[in-house]
């Protein structure tokens, strides 16, 4: 069985598919990777080379995977940085085709828009998420800034993030997760599936953490596909992501994914999910 992953990629470092594919493979999944952006490195280094993959090329790759007969084996799909709104349409069309032959396939949409008050995608991508992308997903995992962009609800506090999560669920997903809620020396991640809401708190780390959201989303999907209940999947994904971040060297934007790979399967410290509703 496999997972379709449609995200950005870098030749050096770990963001997008470069942060998601390896952890999913470590969890035992075959991953069908389609890159939406190909850069030499994360732009936080100050310079980079590369390009956005044309949406037509992404669509062709997805069609090729379908023609190969892979969709009946597809357990789940994940999307991250799109590069263009048209690429988002290609992703949701692929999800529709997957569900036609595999109705139980789980689609996690990580609506990459920006972070820390800064947007780095075009308006059309935000519109795509609001009109099509969120509705197609089973699970959405925006950070606090992205949740506010999508719903208009301030999500910088736990209460605000819960309200934003409910608004996101009203758009179609069964589960909404909001990450990166900073409260003093702690960072909160909340999840709401309609029946219950959960929170995981971790110590705030003095590192850039580029790619941490991509890593978290992949781990969450992997744990959910391994039939973990939401609270346990959330706890495992947050704990593993925190363990990798804790190995980061201050001053570098790159995620130490290889050094922290053992924590992907067995985090050294487990942060439990606490019910908040």
MOFEN-V197855 format. One record per residue. N is the residue number from 0. PSI is psi in whole degrees, 0 to 359 (999 if undefined). Layout:
<<N,PSI> <N,PSI>>
This chain:
<<0,155> <1,174> <2,134> <3,128> <4,116> <5,104> <6,181> <7,173> <8,150> <9,148> <10,323> <11,131> <12,187> <13,91> <14,160> <15,225> <16,331> <17,348> <18,341> <19,322> <20,310> <21,313> <22,320> <23,323> <24,321> <25,331> <26,357> <27,12> <28,145> <29,133> <30,127> <31,109> <32,128> <33,120> <34,135> <35,337> <36,140> <37,106> <38,158> <39,325> <40,173> <41,137> <42,342> <43,345> <44,348> <45,337> <46,151> <47,162> <48,160> <49,195> <50,160> <51,131> <52,126> <53,142> <54,328> <55,325> <56,319> <57,315> <58,317> <59,319> <60,318> <61,319> <62,321> <63,320> <64,321> <65,319> <66,336> <67,351> <68,27> <69,337> <70,324> <71,341> <72,2> <73,112> <74,327> <75,166> <76,148> <77,139> <78,148> <79,235> <80,127> <81,321> <82,325> <83,149> <84,325> <85,329> <86,323> <87,320> <88,323> <89,323> <90,311> <91,329> <92,320> <93,319> <94,319> <95,317> <96,322> <97,314> <98,336> <99,331> <100,349> <101,77> <102,337> <103,2> <104,139> <105,127> <106,119> <107,122> <108,115> <109,100> <110,80> <111,117> <112,316> <113,193> <114,154> <115,41> <116,7> <117,124> <118,136> <119,29> <120,163> <121,158> <122,327> <123,330> <124,319> <125,315> <126,320> <127,313> <128,315> <129,326> <130,330> <131,312> <132,312> <133,319> <134,330> <135,346> <136,152> <137,325> <138,136> <139,145> <140,58> <141,156> <142,178> <143,319> <144,316> <145,322> <146,320> <147,319> <148,321> <149,330> <150,341> <151,7> <152,126> <153,126> <154,26> <155,352> <156,165> <157,316> <158,317> <159,319> <160,323> <161,318> <162,319> <163,321> <164,319> <165,319> <166,320> <167,319> <168,329> <169,344> <170,348> <171,323> <172,150> <173,326> <174,134> <175,131> <176,136> <177,127> <178,168> <179,38> <180,104> <181,130> <182,92> <183,239> <184,9> <185,154> <186,129> <187,146> <188,129> <189,153> <190,141> <191,123> <192,16> <193,318> <194,317> <195,161> <196,144> <197,155> <198,138> <199,128> <200,136> <201,156> <202,143> <203,134> <204,143> <205,55> <206,159> <207,312> <208,26> <209,128> <210,352> <211,321> <212,322> <213,318> <214,312> <215,313> <216,318> <217,316> <218,321> <219,313> <220,315> <221,316> <222,321> <223,321> <224,338> <225,14> <226,22> <227,143> <228,162> <229,313> <230,317> <231,319> <232,318> <233,314> <234,314> <235,316> <236,316> <237,315> <238,318> <239,318> <240,316> <241,320> <242,320> <243,315> <244,325> <245,343> <246,354> <247,146> <248,128> <249,131> <250,345> <251,139> <252,353> <253,140> <254,129> <255,64> <256,318> <257,317> <258,329> <259,17> <260,329> <261,330> <262,341> <263,325> <264,325> <265,86> <266,135> <267,335> <268,125> <269,119> <270,117> <271,152> <272,128> <273,136> <274,138> <275,6> <276,999>>
